[in-house]
Amino acid sequence: MLRNFLRLLSKSSVLSGHGAEQFAIENGLDTVSPDWFFTQERWNSLQKALEREKEHRMGRFFSFLSIFIKFAT
């Protein structure tokens, strides 16, 4: 609903954060608490992705380190 309303009243097609909330309030649209968007499933998925990225970075670091040690000796 907000997207369609935005198309009619604004040149911008994307709003986020405070600007989106202010636009909704000024135009009489419903707003919800940020907690409404939280789901445990998405949180768990984010944590897994961050852990995989950390492991990937560490793997690259140790690969670089082993190559450096080979050339240094």
C-alpha positions in Angstrom: 0.0 0.0 0.0 2.8 2.5 0.9 4.6 1.7 -2.3 1.5 2.6 -4.4 0.9 5.7 -2.3 4.5 6.8 -2.7 4.3 6.5 -6.5 1.4 8.9 -6.5 2.8 11.6 -4.2 6.6 11.5 -4.5 9.3 11.5 -7.2 11.3 9.1 -5.1 10.6 5.4 -5.4 12.5 4.3 -2.3 12.2 5.5 1.3 13.8 4.0 4.4 14.3 4.8 8.0 13.1 8.1 9.5 12.1 9.5 6.1 9.8 6.6 5.4 8.2 6.8 8.8 7.8 10.6 8.5 6.2 10.2 5.0 3.8 7.6 6.3 2.7 9.7 9.3 2.3 12.9 7.3 0.1 11.0 4.8 -2.1 9.2 7.4 -0.7 5.7 6.8 -0.2 3.1 9.5 3.2 2.6 11.1 4.5 -0.2 13.2 7.3 -0.7 15.7 10.6 -1.9 14.3 10.1 -5.0 16.5 7.3 -6.0 14.1 9.9 -6.8 11.4 12.0 -9.1 13.6 11.7 -12.9 13.2 13.8 -15.5 15.0 14.3 -17.4 11.7 15.8 -14.3 9.9 18.0 -13.6 12.9 19.3 -17.1 13.0 19.9 -17.0 9.2 21.9 -13.7 9.6 24.0 -15.2 12.4 24.8 -18.2 10.2 25.8 -16.0 7.3 28.0 -13.9 9.4 29.7 -16.9 10.8 30.3 -18.3 7.3 31.8 -15.0 6.2 34.1 -14.9 9.2 35.3 -18.5 8.5 35.8 -17.5 4.8 37.9 -14.5 5.8 40.0 -16.6 8.2 40.6 -19.2 5.5 41.8 -16.5 3.1 44.0 -15.0 5.8 45.7 -18.4 6.5 46.1 -19.1 2.8 47.9 -15.8 2.4 49.9 -16.4 5.5 51.1 -19.8 4.3 52.1 -18.4 0.9 54.0 -15.5 2.6 55.8 -18.0 4.9 56.8 -20.1 1.9 58.3 -17.1 0.1 59.9 -15.7 3.2 61.9 -18.9 3.9 
